Amino acid sequence: MTRILIVDDDPSIRFMLMLERAGHEVQEAKHGAAALASLDGELPDLVLTDLMMPVMGGAELVRLLRSVPRTAGLRIMVVSANPDAIGEASRADAVLAKPFIRAEVTG
Protein backbone atom coordinates (compact mmCIF):
# COMPACT_ATOMS: atom_id res chain seq x y z
CA MET A 1 0.00 0.00 0.00
CA THR A 2 1.36 3.41 -0.99
CA ARG A 3 1.46 6.03 1.78
CA ILE A 4 0.59 9.55 0.56
CA LEU A 5 0.81 12.80 2.54
CA ILE A 6 -1.50 15.52 1.17
CA VAL A 7 -0.60 19.07 2.27
CA ASP A 8 -3.19 21.73 1.43
CA ASP A 9 -5.04 24.41 3.42
CA ASP A 10 -8.21 23.99 1.32
CA PRO A 11 -10.34 21.15 2.74
CA SER A 12 -12.17 20.70 -0.57
CA ILE A 13 -8.85 20.01 -2.33
CA ARG A 14 -7.80 17.57 0.37
CA PHE A 15 -11.17 15.84 -0.01
CA MET A 16 -10.87 15.71 -3.81
CA LEU A 17 -7.44 14.17 -3.54
CA MET A 18 -8.57 11.35 -1.26
CA LEU A 19 -6.84 8.39 -2.76
CA GLU A 20 -7.96 5.85 -0.19
CA ARG A 21 -10.53 4.44 -2.60
CA ALA A 22 -7.67 3.60 -4.93
CA GLY A 23 -6.04 1.56 -2.15
CA HIS A 24 -3.57 4.16 -0.85
CA GLU A 25 -3.00 5.09 2.78
CA VAL A 26 -3.61 8.85 2.99
CA GLN A 27 -2.51 11.32 5.65
CA GLU A 28 -3.44 15.02 5.58
CA ALA A 29 -1.81 18.24 6.78
CA LYS A 30 -3.18 21.81 6.55
CA HIS A 31 0.21 23.47 5.94
CA GLY A 32 3.90 22.75 5.65
CA ALA A 33 4.67 23.00 9.37
CA ALA A 34 1.97 20.42 10.16
CA ALA A 35 3.36 18.19 7.41
CA LEU A 36 6.86 18.35 8.90
CA ALA A 37 5.50 17.55 12.36
CA SER A 38 3.75 14.47 10.95
CA LEU A 39 6.99 12.98 9.60
CA ASP A 40 8.31 11.74 12.94
CA GLY A 41 7.26 8.16 12.22
CA GLU A 42 7.20 6.20 9.00
CA LEU A 43 7.77 8.37 5.93
CA PRO A 44 5.20 8.55 3.15
CA ASP A 45 5.98 7.25 -0.33
CA LEU A 46 4.71 10.50 -1.87
CA VAL A 47 4.05 14.06 -0.70
CA LEU A 48 1.42 16.05 -2.64
CA THR A 49 1.63 19.72 -1.62
CA ASP A 50 0.08 23.03 -2.53
CA LEU A 51 2.37 26.07 -2.71
CA MET A 52 0.32 28.87 -1.18
CA MET A 53 -0.68 27.99 2.41
CA PRO A 54 -0.61 29.80 5.75
CA VAL A 55 2.07 29.10 8.38
CA MET A 56 4.44 27.42 5.90
CA GLY A 57 3.95 27.21 2.14
CA GLY A 58 4.82 24.35 -0.15
CA ALA A 59 8.01 25.86 -1.60
CA GLU A 60 9.48 26.13 1.92
CA LEU A 61 8.27 22.62 2.73
CA VAL A 62 9.98 21.21 -0.36
CA ARG A 63 13.19 23.11 0.46
CA LEU A 64 13.23 21.79 4.02
CA LEU A 65 12.43 18.21 2.98
CA ARG A 66 15.26 18.23 0.46
CA SER A 67 17.74 19.67 3.00
CA VAL A 68 17.48 16.80 5.50
CA PRO A 69 19.06 13.44 4.63
CA ARG A 70 16.13 11.46 6.08
CA THR A 71 13.58 13.16 3.78
CA ALA A 72 15.78 14.28 0.87
CA GLY A 73 14.73 11.34 -1.29
CA LEU A 74 10.98 11.64 -0.79
CA ARG A 75 8.93 11.83 -3.99
CA ILE A 76 7.23 15.23 -4.02
CA MET A 77 4.53 16.55 -6.33
CA VAL A 78 3.44 20.19 -6.16
CA VAL A 79 -0.24 20.79 -6.95
CA SER A 80 -0.77 24.50 -7.58
CA ALA A 81 -2.88 27.08 -9.38
CA ASN A 82 0.17 29.35 -9.43
CA PRO A 83 1.46 29.65 -13.02
CA ASP A 84 4.97 30.17 -11.64
CA ALA A 85 4.82 26.87 -9.72
CA ILE A 86 7.46 25.20 -11.84
CA GLY A 87 10.04 27.78 -10.81
CA GLU A 88 9.02 27.82 -7.16
CA ALA A 89 8.87 24.03 -7.01
CA SER A 90 12.04 23.31 -8.93
CA ARG A 91 13.18 20.85 -6.27
CA ALA A 92 9.94 18.83 -6.51
CA ASP A 93 9.72 15.76 -8.71
CA ALA A 94 6.58 16.91 -10.55
CA VAL A 95 4.04 19.74 -10.78
CA LEU A 96 0.31 19.30 -11.37
CA ALA A 97 -1.64 22.45 -12.28
CA LYS A 98 -4.94 23.32 -10.59
CA PRO A 99 -7.64 22.97 -11.54
CA PHE A 100 -7.06 19.36 -12.39
CA ILE A 101 -9.19 16.46 -13.43
CA ARG A 102 -9.49 13.99 -10.58
CA ALA A 103 -8.52 11.13 -12.91
CA GLU A 104 -5.14 12.86 -13.46
CA VAL A 105 -4.38 12.20 -9.80
CA THR A 106 -6.18 8.96 -9.05
CA GLY A 107 -5.50 7.23 -12.35
ABEGO torsion letter per residue (X at the ends): XBBBBBBBABAAAAAAABAAAAGBBBBBBABAAAAAAAAABBBBABBBBBABBBGBBAAAAAAAAAABAAAAABBBBBBBABAAAAAAAAABABBBBOBBBAAAAAX
